[in-house]
């Protein structure tokens, strides 16, 4: 199991401090890169609404992203881990 696979499994289990699951988009696997439209209202049309703390993993590059701001049309995603392939 690669490091990114292990992190993806762990993020599936992550919760906000109030006990609610992070988001429907937590542990979302894609071949794309999240941008400012991958937000709380699904502006991008990927079929997921994201919240702060949601994770997205690119299955081609193994890069794991975390949402730090889910404002519609202005979402911010940060690289959490970038694994060498």
PDB file of N, CA, C and O in Angstrom:
ATOM      1  N   UNK A   1       0.849  -1.166   0.000  1.00  0.00           N
ATOM      2  CA  UNK A   1       0.000   0.000   0.000  1.00  0.00           C
ATOM      3  C   UNK A   1       0.898   1.234   0.000  1.00  0.00           C
ATOM      4  O   UNK A   1       1.837   1.331   0.790  1.00  0.00           O
ATOM      5  N   UNK A   2       0.598   2.176  -0.897  1.00  0.00           N
ATOM      6  CA  UNK A   2       1.392   3.398  -0.964  1.00  0.00           C
ATOM      7  C   UNK A   2       0.979   4.361   0.145  1.00  0.00           C
ATOM      8  O   UNK A   2      -0.066   4.197   0.776  1.00  0.00           O
ATOM      9  N   UNK A   3       1.807   5.351   0.363  1.00  0.00           N
ATOM     10  CA  UNK A   3       1.511   6.356   1.385  1.00  0.00           C
ATOM     11  C   UNK A   3       0.214   7.086   1.072  1.00  0.00           C
ATOM     12  O   UNK A   3      -0.575   7.347   1.980  1.00  0.00           O
ATOM     13  N   UNK A   4      -0.028   7.424  -0.208  1.00  0.00           N
ATOM     14  CA  UNK A   4      -1.261   8.132  -0.562  1.00  0.00           C
ATOM     15  C   UNK A   4      -2.488   7.246  -0.371  1.00  0.00           C
ATOM     16  O   UNK A   4      -3.551   7.744   0.002  1.00  0.00           O
ATOM     17  N   UNK A   5      -2.363   5.932  -0.621  1.00  0.00           N
ATOM     18  CA  UNK A   5      -3.484   5.019  -0.366  1.00  0.00           C
ATOM     19  C   UNK A   5      -3.814   5.001   1.123  1.00  0.00           C
ATOM     20  O   UNK A   5      -4.984   5.021   1.507  1.00  0.00           O
ATOM     21  N   UNK A   6      -2.783   4.963   1.952  1.00  0.00           N
ATOM     22  CA  UNK A   6      -2.975   4.956   3.395  1.00  0.00           C
ATOM     23  C   UNK A   6      -3.649   6.243   3.860  1.00  0.00           C
ATOM     24  O   UNK A   6      -4.553   6.203   4.695  1.00  0.00           O
ATOM     25  N   UNK A   7      -3.218   7.377   3.328  1.00  0.00           N
ATOM     26  CA  UNK A   7      -3.825   8.654   3.700  1.00  0.00           C
ATOM     27  C   UNK A   7      -5.271   8.713   3.236  1.00  0.00           C
ATOM     28  O   UNK A   7      -6.129   9.213   3.964  1.00  0.00           O
ATOM     29  N   UNK A   8      -5.559   8.213   2.036  1.00  0.00           N
ATOM     30  CA  UNK A   8      -6.935   8.215   1.541  1.00  0.00           C
ATOM     31  C   UNK A   8      -7.844   7.403   2.457  1.00  0.00           C
ATOM     32  O   UNK A   8      -8.978   7.805   2.719  1.00  0.00           O
ATOM     33  N   UNK A   9      -7.357   6.266   2.943  1.00  0.00           N
ATOM     34  CA  UNK A   9      -8.145   5.462   3.869  1.00  0.00           C
ATOM     35  C   UNK A   9      -8.374   6.201   5.178  1.00  0.00           C
ATOM     36  O   UNK A   9      -9.467   6.139   5.742  1.00  0.00           O
ATOM     37  N   UNK A  10      -7.362   6.896   5.664  1.00  0.00           N
ATOM     38  CA  UNK A  10      -7.493   7.643   6.903  1.00  0.00           C
ATOM     39  C   UNK A  10      -8.451   8.814   6.753  1.00  0.00           C
ATOM     40  O   UNK A  10      -9.233   9.087   7.665  1.00  0.00           O
ATOM     41  N   UNK A  11      -8.408   9.522   5.608  1.00  0.00           N
ATOM     42  CA  UNK A  11      -9.275  10.684   5.434  1.00  0.00           C
ATOM     43  C   UNK A  11     -10.735  10.269   5.329  1.00  0.00           C
ATOM     44  O   UNK A  11     -11.626  11.055   5.652  1.00  0.00           O
ATOM     45  N   UNK A  12     -10.989   9.054   4.886  1.00  0.00           N
ATOM     46  CA  UNK A  12     -12.360   8.570   4.812  1.00  0.00           C
ATOM     47  C   UNK A  12     -13.005   8.553   6.195  1.00  0.00           C
ATOM     48  O   UNK A  12     -14.224   8.672   6.318  1.00  0.00           O
ATOM     49  N   UNK A  13     -12.194   8.406   7.219  1.00  0.00           N
ATOM     50  CA  UNK A  13     -12.666   8.294   8.587  1.00  0.00           C
ATOM     51  C   UNK A  13     -12.654   9.634   9.328  1.00  0.00           C
ATOM     52  O   UNK A  13     -13.049   9.685  10.492  1.00  0.00           O
ATOM     53  N   UNK A  14     -12.209  10.721   8.681  1.00  0.00           N
ATOM     54  CA  UNK A  14     -12.043  11.990   9.378  1.00  0.00           C
ATOM     55  C   UNK A  14     -13.371  12.702   9.606  1.00  0.00           C
ATOM     56  O   UNK A  14     -14.298  12.595   8.802  1.00  0.00           O
ATOM     57  N   UNK A  15     -13.442  13.418  10.701  1.00  0.00           N
ATOM     58  CA  UNK A  15     -14.646  14.148  11.078  1.00  0.00           C
ATOM     59  C   UNK A  15     -14.280  15.540  11.574  1.00  0.00           C
ATOM     60  O   UNK A  15     -13.167  15.772  12.045  1.00  0.00           O
ATOM     61  N   UNK A  16     -15.239  16.469  11.459  1.00  0.00           N
ATOM     62  CA  UNK A  16     -15.064  17.786  12.066  1.00  0.00           C
ATOM     63  C   UNK A  16     -15.043  17.622  13.580  1.00  0.00           C
ATOM     64  O   UNK A  16     -15.448  16.587  14.110  1.00  0.00           O
ATOM     65  N   UNK A  17     -14.574  18.643  14.260  1.00  0.00           N
ATOM     66  CA  UNK A  17     -14.516  18.586  15.715  1.00  0.00           C
ATOM     67  C   UNK A  17     -15.890  18.399  16.346  1.00  0.00           C
ATOM     68  O   UNK A  17     -15.995  17.861  17.448  1.00  0.00           O
ATOM     69  N   UNK A  18     -16.953  18.842  15.655  1.00  0.00           N
ATOM     70  CA  UNK A  18     -18.296  18.693  16.213  1.00  0.00           C
ATOM     71  C   UNK A  18     -18.867  17.286  16.002  1.00  0.00           C
ATOM     72  O   UNK A  18     -19.993  17.013  16.419  1.00  0.00           O
ATOM     73  N   UNK A  19     -18.111  16.395  15.365  1.00  0.00           N
ATOM     74  CA  UNK A  19     -18.532  15.008  15.198  1.00  0.00           C
ATOM     75  C   UNK A  19     -19.205  14.699  13.878  1.00  0.00           C
ATOM     76  O   UNK A  19     -19.461  13.532  13.583  1.00  0.00           O
ATOM     77  N   UNK A  20     -19.501  15.719  13.066  1.00  0.00           N
ATOM     78  CA  UNK A  20     -20.128  15.483  11.770  1.00  0.00           C
ATOM     79  C   UNK A  20     -19.073  15.048  10.758  1.00  0.00           C
ATOM     80  O   UNK A  20     -17.924  15.480  10.847  1.00  0.00           O
ATOM     81  N   UNK A  21     -19.443  14.200   9.798  1.00  0.00           N
ATOM     82  CA  UNK A  21     -18.480  13.855   8.744  1.00  0.00           C
ATOM     83  C   UNK A  21     -18.027  15.124   8.034  1.00  0.00           C
ATOM     84  O   UNK A  21     -18.782  16.093   7.950  1.00  0.00           O
ATOM     85  N   UNK A  22     -16.802  15.124   7.526  1.00  0.00           N
ATOM     86  CA  UNK A  22     -16.245  16.318   6.887  1.00  0.00           C
ATOM     87  C   UNK A  22     -17.145  16.804   5.758  1.00  0.00           C
ATOM     88  O   UNK A  22     -17.533  17.973   5.748  1.00  0.00           O
ATOM     89  N   UNK A  23     -17.484  15.947   4.820  1.00  0.00           N
ATOM     90  CA  UNK A  23     -18.334  16.345   3.692  1.00  0.00           C
ATOM     91  C   UNK A  23     -18.602  15.126   2.835  1.00  0.00           C
ATOM     92  O   UNK A  23     -17.925  14.104   2.942  1.00  0.00           O
ATOM     93  N   UNK A  24     -19.607  15.258   1.980  1.00  0.00           N
ATOM     94  CA  UNK A  24     -19.871  14.178   1.036  1.00  0.00           C
ATOM     95  C   UNK A  24     -18.673  13.991   0.111  1.00  0.00           C
ATOM     96  O   UNK A  24     -18.474  12.907  -0.436  1.00  0.00           O
ATOM     97  N   UNK A  25     -17.882  15.037  -0.065  1.00  0.00           N
ATOM     98  CA  UNK A  25     -16.733  14.993  -0.951  1.00  0.00           C
ATOM     99  C   UNK A  25     -15.471  14.481  -0.299  1.00  0.00           C
ATOM    100  O   UNK A  25     -14.442  14.371  -0.965  1.00  0.00           O
ATOM    101  N   UNK A  26     -15.516  14.163   0.983  1.00  0.00           N
ATOM    102  CA  UNK A  26     -14.315  13.672   1.649  1.00  0.00           C
ATOM    103  C   UNK A  26     -13.869  12.385   0.976  1.00  0.00           C
ATOM    104  O   UNK A  26     -14.686  11.513   0.678  1.00  0.00           O
ATOM    105  N   UNK A  27     -12.571  12.272   0.739  1.00  0.00           N
ATOM    106  CA  UNK A  27     -12.002  11.093   0.107  1.00  0.00           C
ATOM    107  C   UNK A  27     -12.510  10.912  -1.326  1.00  0.00           C
ATOM    108  O   UNK A  27     -12.736   9.786  -1.770  1.00  0.00           O
ATOM    109  N   UNK A  28     -12.686  12.008  -2.036  1.00  0.00           N
ATOM    110  CA  UNK A  28     -13.124  11.983  -3.426  1.00  0.00           C
ATOM    111  C   UNK A  28     -11.918  11.701  -4.313  1.00  0.00           C
ATOM    112  O   UNK A  28     -10.919  12.419  -4.254  1.00  0.00           O
ATOM    113  N   UNK A  29     -12.007  10.660  -5.134  1.00  0.00           N
ATOM    114  CA  UNK A  29     -10.930  10.297  -6.047  1.00  0.00           C
ATOM    115  C   UNK A  29     -11.244  10.834  -7.434  1.00  0.00           C
ATOM    116  O   UNK A  29     -12.386  10.762  -7.888  1.00  0.00           O
ATOM    117  N   UNK A  30     -10.236  11.371  -8.106  1.00  0.00           N
ATOM    118  CA  UNK A  30     -10.437  11.984  -9.408  1.00  0.00           C
ATOM    119  C   UNK A  30      -9.157  11.914 -10.222  1.00  0.00           C
ATOM    120  O   UNK A  30      -8.089  11.634  -9.677  1.00  0.00           O
ATOM    121  N   UNK A  31      -9.253  12.163 -11.509  1.00  0.00           N
ATOM    122  CA  UNK A  31      -8.059  12.309 -12.336  1.00  0.00           C
ATOM    123  C   UNK A  31      -7.792  13.785 -12.589  1.00  0.00           C
ATOM    124  O   UNK A  31      -6.837  14.138 -13.281  1.00  0.00           O
ATOM    125  N   UNK A  32      -8.638  14.649 -12.028  1.00  0.00           N
ATOM    126  CA  UNK A  32      -8.475  16.086 -12.202  1.00  0.00           C
ATOM    127  C   UNK A  32      -7.794  16.741 -11.017  1.00  0.00           C
ATOM    128  O   UNK A  32      -7.345  16.077 -10.083  1.00  0.00           O
ATOM    129  N   UNK A  33      -7.731  18.058 -11.080  1.00  0.00           N
ATOM    130  CA  UNK A  33      -7.156  18.876 -10.019  1.00  0.00           C
ATOM    131  C   UNK A  33      -8.244  19.822  -9.534  1.00  0.00           C
ATOM    132  O   UNK A  33      -8.833  20.544 -10.338  1.00  0.00           O
ATOM    133  N   UNK A  34      -8.523  19.833  -8.228  1.00  0.00           N
ATOM    134  CA  UNK A  34      -9.568  20.722  -7.738  1.00  0.00           C
ATOM    135  C   UNK A  34      -9.179  22.192  -7.937  1.00  0.00           C
ATOM    136  O   UNK A  34      -8.025  22.575  -7.744  1.00  0.00           O
ATOM    137  N   UNK A  35     -10.158  22.995  -8.324  1.00  0.00           N
ATOM    138  CA  UNK A  35      -9.900  24.421  -8.489  1.00  0.00           C
ATOM    139  C   UNK A  35     -10.925  25.218  -7.690  1.00  0.00           C
ATOM    140  O   UNK A  35     -11.633  24.658  -6.853  1.00  0.00           O
ATOM    141  N   UNK A  36     -11.007  26.510  -7.941  1.00  0.00           N
ATOM    142  CA  UNK A  36     -11.875  27.367  -7.135  1.00  0.00           C
ATOM    143  C   UNK A  36     -13.366  27.104  -7.331  1.00  0.00           C
ATOM    144  O   UNK A  36     -14.190  27.647  -6.595  1.00  0.00           O
ATOM    145  N   UNK A  37     -13.725  26.274  -8.321  1.00  0.00           N
ATOM    146  CA  UNK A  37     -15.136  25.938  -8.512  1.00  0.00           C
ATOM    147  C   UNK A  37     -15.541  24.642  -7.815  1.00  0.00           C
ATOM    148  O   UNK A  37     -16.718  24.280  -7.809  1.00  0.00           O
ATOM    149  N   UNK A  38     -14.573  23.946  -7.232  1.00  0.00           N
ATOM    150  CA  UNK A  38     -14.874  22.739  -6.448  1.00  0.00           C
ATOM    151  C   UNK A  38     -15.199  23.231  -5.049  1.00  0.00           C
ATOM    152  O   UNK A  38     -14.334  23.266  -4.174  1.00  0.00           O
ATOM    153  N   UNK A  39     -16.445  23.609  -4.847  1.00  0.00           N
ATOM    154  CA  UNK A  39     -16.831  24.378  -3.673  1.00  0.00           C
ATOM    155  C   UNK A  39     -18.063  23.819  -2.972  1.00  0.00           C
ATOM    156  O   UNK A  39     -18.475  22.689  -3.232  1.00  0.00           O
ATOM    157  N   UNK A  40     -18.642  24.608  -2.090  1.00  0.00           N
ATOM    158  CA  UNK A  40     -19.772  24.162  -1.269  1.00  0.00           C
ATOM    159  C   UNK A  40     -21.094  24.084  -2.027  1.00  0.00           C
ATOM    160  O   UNK A  40     -22.078  23.571  -1.495  1.00  0.00           O
ATOM    161  N   UNK A  41     -21.131  24.585  -3.265  1.00  0.00           N
ATOM    162  CA  UNK A  41     -22.370  24.530  -4.051  1.00  0.00           C
ATOM    163  C   UNK A  41     -22.229  23.724  -5.334  1.00  0.00           C
ATOM    164  O   UNK A  41     -23.157  23.697  -6.142  1.00  0.00           O
ATOM    165  N   UNK A  42     -21.093  23.068  -5.542  1.00  0.00           N
ATOM    166  CA  UNK A  42     -20.803  22.281  -6.747  1.00  0.00           C
ATOM    167  C   UNK A  42     -20.859  23.136  -8.007  1.00  0.00           C
ATOM    168  O   UNK A  42     -21.445  22.733  -9.011  1.00  0.00           O
ATOM    169  N   UNK A  43     -20.245  24.320  -7.951  1.00  0.00           N
ATOM    170  CA  UNK A  43     -20.166  25.209  -9.108  1.00  0.00           C
ATOM    171  C   UNK A  43     -19.532  24.510 -10.305  1.00  0.00           C
ATOM    172  O   UNK A  43     -19.899  24.784 -11.448  1.00  0.00           O
ATOM    173  N   UNK A  44     -18.584  23.611 -10.053  1.00  0.00           N
ATOM    174  CA  UNK A  44     -17.865  22.918 -11.130  1.00  0.00           C
ATOM    175  C   UNK A  44     -18.699  21.850 -11.814  1.00  0.00           C
ATOM    176  O   UNK A  44     -18.421  21.481 -12.955  1.00  0.00           O
ATOM    177  N   UNK A  45     -19.715  21.352 -11.128  1.00  0.00           N
ATOM    178  CA  UNK A  45     -20.531  20.283 -11.692  1.00  0.00           C
ATOM    179  C   UNK A  45     -19.921  18.902 -11.567  1.00  0.00           C
ATOM    180  O   UNK A  45     -20.298  18.003 -12.319  1.00  0.00           O
ATOM    181  N   UNK A  46     -18.975  18.695 -10.629  1.00  0.00           N
ATOM    182  CA  UNK A  46     -18.370  17.371 -10.452  1.00  0.00           C
ATOM    183  C   UNK A  46     -19.287  16.425  -9.688  1.00  0.00           C
ATOM    184  O   UNK A  46     -18.985  15.239  -9.557  1.00  0.00           O
ATOM    185  N   UNK A  47     -20.402  16.941  -9.186  1.00  0.00           N
ATOM    186  CA  UNK A  47     -21.353  16.084  -8.489  1.00  0.00           C
ATOM    187  C   UNK A  47     -21.090  15.963  -6.998  1.00  0.00           C
ATOM    188  O   UNK A  47     -21.664  15.096  -6.340  1.00  0.00           O
ATOM    189  N   UNK A  48     -20.237  16.813  -6.456  1.00  0.00           N
ATOM    190  CA  UNK A  48     -19.923  16.810  -5.028  1.00  0.00           C
ATOM    191  C   UNK A  48     -19.929  18.233  -4.499  1.00  0.00           C
ATOM    192  O   UNK A  48     -19.514  19.168  -5.184  1.00  0.00           O
ATOM    193  N   UNK A  49     -20.400  18.381  -3.285  1.00  0.00           N
ATOM    194  CA  UNK A  49     -20.293  19.649  -2.572  1.00  0.00           C
ATOM    195  C   UNK A  49     -19.223  19.464  -1.513  1.00  0.00           C
ATOM    196  O   UNK A  49     -19.265  18.508  -0.739  1.00  0.00           O
ATOM    197  N   UNK A  50     -18.272  20.373  -1.478  1.00  0.00           N
ATOM    198  CA  UNK A  50     -17.142  20.262  -0.565  1.00  0.00           C
ATOM    199  C   UNK A  50     -17.251  21.283   0.559  1.00  0.00           C
ATOM    200  O   UNK A  50     -17.881  22.330   0.411  1.00  0.00           O
ATOM    201  N   UNK A  51     -16.631  20.962   1.674  1.00  0.00           N
ATOM    202  CA  UNK A  51     -16.556  21.896   2.790  1.00  0.00           C
ATOM    203  C   UNK A  51     -15.102  21.982   3.244  1.00  0.00           C
ATOM    204  O   UNK A  51     -14.263  21.183   2.829  1.00  0.00           O
ATOM    205  N   UNK A  52     -14.820  22.952   4.092  1.00  0.00           N
ATOM    206  CA  UNK A  52     -13.466  23.061   4.636  1.00  0.00           C
ATOM    207  C   UNK A  52     -13.120  21.733   5.313  1.00  0.00           C
ATOM    208  O   UNK A  52     -13.883  21.227   6.136  1.00  0.00           O
ATOM    209  N   UNK A  53     -11.979  21.185   4.964  1.00  0.00           N
ATOM    210  CA  UNK A  53     -11.550  19.907   5.515  1.00  0.00           C
ATOM    211  C   UNK A  53     -11.775  18.734   4.575  1.00  0.00           C
ATOM    212  O   UNK A  53     -11.311  17.628   4.856  1.00  0.00           O
ATOM    213  N   UNK A  54     -12.479  18.947   3.462  1.00  0.00           N
ATOM    214  CA  UNK A  54     -12.663  17.876   2.479  1.00  0.00           C
ATOM    215  C   UNK A  54     -11.330  17.555   1.817  1.00  0.00           C
ATOM    216  O   UNK A  54     -10.478  18.429   1.656  1.00  0.00           O
ATOM    217  N   UNK A  55     -11.160  16.296   1.434  1.00  0.00           N
ATOM    218  CA  UNK A  55      -9.945  15.848   0.752  1.00  0.00           C
ATOM    219  C   UNK A  55     -10.294  15.345  -0.640  1.00  0.00           C
ATOM    220  O   UNK A  55     -11.349  14.746  -0.849  1.00  0.00           O
ATOM    221  N   UNK A  56      -9.401  15.593  -1.587  1.00  0.00           N
ATOM    222  CA  UNK A  56      -9.512  15.088  -2.947  1.00  0.00           C
ATOM    223  C   UNK A  56      -8.156  14.510  -3.318  1.00  0.00           C
ATOM    224  O   UNK A  56      -7.124  15.148  -3.109  1.00  0.00           O
ATOM    225  N   UNK A  57      -8.159  13.310  -3.867  1.00  0.00           N
ATOM    226  CA  UNK A  57      -6.912  12.689  -4.306  1.00  0.00           C
ATOM    227  C   UNK A  57      -6.949  12.494  -5.810  1.00  0.00           C
ATOM    228  O   UNK A  57      -7.900  11.926  -6.347  1.00  0.00           O
ATOM    229  N   UNK A  58      -5.906  12.968  -6.494  1.00  0.00           N
ATOM    230  CA  UNK A  58      -5.739  12.739  -7.914  1.00  0.00           C
ATOM    231  C   UNK A  58      -5.126  11.354  -8.077  1.00  0.00           C
ATOM    232  O   UNK A  58      -4.019  11.108  -7.597  1.00  0.00           O
ATOM    233  N   UNK A  59      -5.827  10.456  -8.741  1.00  0.00           N
ATOM    234  CA  UNK A  59      -5.374   9.065  -8.860  1.00  0.00           C
ATOM    235  C   UNK A  59      -4.264   8.880  -9.892  1.00  0.00           C
ATOM    236  O   UNK A  59      -3.627   7.827  -9.919  1.00  0.00           O
ATOM    237  N   UNK A  60      -4.020   9.873 -10.738  1.00  0.00           N
ATOM    238  CA  UNK A  60      -2.936   9.802 -11.717  1.00  0.00           C
ATOM    239  C   UNK A  60      -1.617  10.242 -11.085  1.00  0.00           C
ATOM    240  O   UNK A  60      -0.594   9.573 -11.228  1.00  0.00           O
ATOM    241  N   UNK A  61      -1.654  11.383 -10.382  1.00  0.00           N
ATOM    242  CA  UNK A  61      -0.433  11.960  -9.814  1.00  0.00           C
ATOM    243  C   UNK A  61      -0.218  11.580  -8.348  1.00  0.00           C
ATOM    244  O   UNK A  61       0.863  11.809  -7.805  1.00  0.00           O
ATOM    245  N   UNK A  62      -1.226  11.006  -7.706  1.00  0.00           N
ATOM    246  CA  UNK A  62      -1.193  10.671  -6.281  1.00  0.00           C
ATOM    247  C   UNK A  62      -1.067  11.896  -5.374  1.00  0.00           C
ATOM    248  O   UNK A  62      -0.636  11.776  -4.227  1.00  0.00           O
ATOM    249  N   UNK A  63      -1.439  13.066  -5.880  1.00  0.00           N
ATOM    250  CA  UNK A  63      -1.419  14.272  -5.058  1.00  0.00           C
ATOM    251  C   UNK A  63      -2.724  14.314  -4.258  1.00  0.00           C
ATOM    252  O   UNK A  63      -3.805  14.077  -4.798  1.00  0.00           O
ATOM    253  N   UNK A  64      -2.602  14.621  -2.957  1.00  0.00           N
ATOM    254  CA  UNK A  64      -3.752  14.730  -2.073  1.00  0.00           C
ATOM    255  C   UNK A  64      -3.957  16.198  -1.733  1.00  0.00           C
ATOM    256  O   UNK A  64      -3.031  16.873  -1.284  1.00  0.00           O
ATOM    257  N   UNK A  65      -5.177  16.692  -1.948  1.00  0.00           N
ATOM    258  CA  UNK A  65      -5.523  18.087  -1.704  1.00  0.00           C
ATOM    259  C   UNK A  65      -6.507  18.182  -0.541  1.00  0.00           C
ATOM    260  O   UNK A  65      -7.304  17.271  -0.314  1.00  0.00           O
ATOM    261  N   UNK A  66      -6.444  19.298   0.196  1.00  0.00           N
ATOM    262  CA  UNK A  66      -7.378  19.575   1.292  1.00  0.00           C
ATOM    263  C   UNK A  66      -8.006  20.939   1.047  1.00  0.00           C
ATOM    264  O   UNK A  66      -7.316  21.904   0.723  1.00  0.00           O
ATOM    265  N   UNK A  67      -9.327  21.006   1.207  1.00  0.00           N
ATOM    266  CA  UNK A  67     -10.045  22.264   1.032  1.00  0.00           C
ATOM    267  C   UNK A  67      -9.865  23.132   2.284  1.00  0.00           C
ATOM    268  O   UNK A  67     -10.150  22.692   3.397  1.00  0.00           O
ATOM    269  N   UNK A  68      -9.393  24.360   2.090  1.00  0.00           N
ATOM    270  CA  UNK A  68      -9.224  25.277   3.210  1.00  0.00           C
ATOM    271  C   UNK A  68     -10.239  26.413   3.176  1.00  0.00           C
ATOM    272  O   UNK A  68     -10.365  27.168   4.140  1.00  0.00           O
ATOM    273  N   UNK A  69     -10.970  26.534   2.056  1.00  0.00           N
ATOM    274  CA  UNK A  69     -12.034  27.525   1.921  1.00  0.00           C
ATOM    275  C   UNK A  69     -12.987  26.998   0.851  1.00  0.00           C
ATOM    276  O   UNK A  69     -12.564  26.731  -0.274  1.00  0.00           O
ATOM    277  N   UNK A  70     -14.255  26.847   1.187  1.00  0.00           N
ATOM    278  CA  UNK A  70     -15.230  26.277   0.249  1.00  0.00           C
ATOM    279  C   UNK A  70     -16.203  27.323  -0.299  1.00  0.00           C
ATOM    280  O   UNK A  70     -17.287  26.970  -0.763  1.00  0.00           O
ATOM    281  N   UNK A  71     -15.836  28.591  -0.252  1.00  0.00           N
ATOM    282  CA  UNK A  71     -16.683  29.672  -0.757  1.00  0.00           C
ATOM    283  C   UNK A  71     -17.032  29.423  -2.221  1.00  0.00           C
ATOM    284  O   UNK A  71     -16.139  29.158  -3.026  1.00  0.00           O
ATOM    285  N   UNK A  72     -18.328  29.503  -2.589  1.00  0.00           N
ATOM    286  CA  UNK A  72     -18.725  29.276  -3.982  1.00  0.00           C
ATOM    287  C   UNK A  72     -17.959  30.169  -4.962  1.00  0.00           C
ATOM    288  O   UNK A  72     -17.946  31.393  -4.835  1.00  0.00           O
ATOM    289  N   UNK A  73     -17.329  29.527  -5.932  1.00  0.00           N
ATOM    290  CA  UNK A  73     -16.579  30.233  -6.958  1.00  0.00           C
ATOM    291  C   UNK A  73     -15.221  30.745  -6.506  1.00  0.00           C
ATOM    292  O   UNK A  73     -14.495  31.346  -7.298  1.00  0.00           O
ATOM    293  N   UNK A  74     -14.868  30.518  -5.252  1.00  0.00           N
ATOM    294  CA  UNK A  74     -13.582  31.011  -4.735  1.00  0.00           C
ATOM    295  C   UNK A  74     -12.941  30.009  -3.778  1.00  0.00           C
ATOM    296  O   UNK A  74     -12.209  30.398  -2.868  1.00  0.00           O
ATOM    297  N   UNK A  75     -13.215  28.722  -3.982  1.00  0.00           N
ATOM    298  CA  UNK A  75     -12.669  27.694  -3.092  1.00  0.00           C
ATOM    299  C   UNK A  75     -11.145  27.670  -3.175  1.00  0.00           C
ATOM    300  O   UNK A  75     -10.558  28.001  -4.206  1.00  0.00           O
ATOM    301  N   UNK A  76     -10.523  27.275  -2.080  1.00  0.00           N
ATOM    302  CA  UNK A  76      -9.066  27.172  -2.020  1.00  0.00           C
ATOM    303  C   UNK A  76      -8.691  25.752  -1.622  1.00  0.00           C
ATOM    304  O   UNK A  76      -9.179  25.216  -0.628  1.00  0.00           O
ATOM    305  N   UNK A  77      -7.817  25.160  -2.417  1.00  0.00           N
ATOM    306  CA  UNK A  77      -7.328  23.802  -2.188  1.00  0.00           C
ATOM    307  C   UNK A  77      -5.819  23.843  -2.006  1.00  0.00           C
ATOM    308  O   UNK A  77      -5.122  24.498  -2.781  1.00  0.00           O
ATOM    309  N   UNK A  78      -5.312  23.163  -1.008  1.00  0.00           N
ATOM    310  CA  UNK A  78      -3.883  23.110  -0.717  1.00  0.00           C
ATOM    311  C   UNK A  78      -3.391  21.665  -0.868  1.00  0.00           C
ATOM    312  O   UNK A  78      -4.092  20.715  -0.520  1.00  0.00           O
ATOM    313  N   UNK A  79      -2.183  21.524  -1.390  1.00  0.00           N
ATOM    314  CA  UNK A  79      -1.577  20.198  -1.490  1.00  0.00           C
ATOM    315  C   UNK A  79      -1.177  19.739  -0.088  1.00  0.00           C
ATOM    316  O   UNK A  79      -0.459  20.439   0.626  1.00  0.00           O
ATOM    317  N   UNK A  80      -1.652  18.555   0.292  1.00  0.00           N
ATOM    318  CA  UNK A  80      -1.319  17.978   1.583  1.00  0.00           C
ATOM    319  C   UNK A  80      -0.098  17.078   1.427  1.00  0.00           C
ATOM    320  O   UNK A  80       0.833  17.136   2.230  1.00  0.00           O
ATOM    321  N   UNK A  81      -0.111  16.260   0.402  1.00  0.00           N
ATOM    322  CA  UNK A  81       1.015  15.350   0.155  1.00  0.00           C
ATOM    323  C   UNK A  81       1.124  15.124  -1.349  1.00  0.00           C
ATOM    324  O   UNK A  81       0.123  15.002  -2.055  1.00  0.00           O
ATOM    325  N   UNK A  82       2.353  15.075  -1.808  1.00  0.00           N
ATOM    326  CA  UNK A  82       2.635  14.792  -3.208  1.00  0.00           C
ATOM    327  C   UNK A  82       3.632  13.666  -3.236  1.00  0.00           C
ATOM    328  O   UNK A  82       4.801  13.857  -2.904  1.00  0.00           O
ATOM    329  N   UNK A  83       3.184  12.494  -3.629  1.00  0.00           N
ATOM    330  CA  UNK A  83       4.017  11.299  -3.621  1.00  0.00           C
ATOM    331  C   UNK A  83       4.727  11.138  -4.952  1.00  0.00           C
ATOM    332  O   UNK A  83       4.120  11.292  -6.011  1.00  0.00           O
ATOM    333  N   UNK A  84       5.991  10.833  -4.897  1.00  0.00           N
ATOM    334  CA  UNK A  84       6.752  10.544  -6.112  1.00  0.00           C
ATOM    335  C   UNK A  84       6.262   9.229  -6.696  1.00  0.00           C
ATOM    336  O   UNK A  84       6.076   8.256  -5.964  1.00  0.00           O
ATOM    337  N   UNK A  85       6.052   9.190  -7.994  1.00  0.00           N
ATOM    338  CA  UNK A  85       5.585   7.966  -8.649  1.00  0.00           C
ATOM    339  C   UNK A  85       6.761   7.252  -9.269  1.00  0.00           C
ATOM    340  O   UNK A  85       6.592   6.194  -9.875  1.00  0.00           O
TER     341      UNK A  85
END
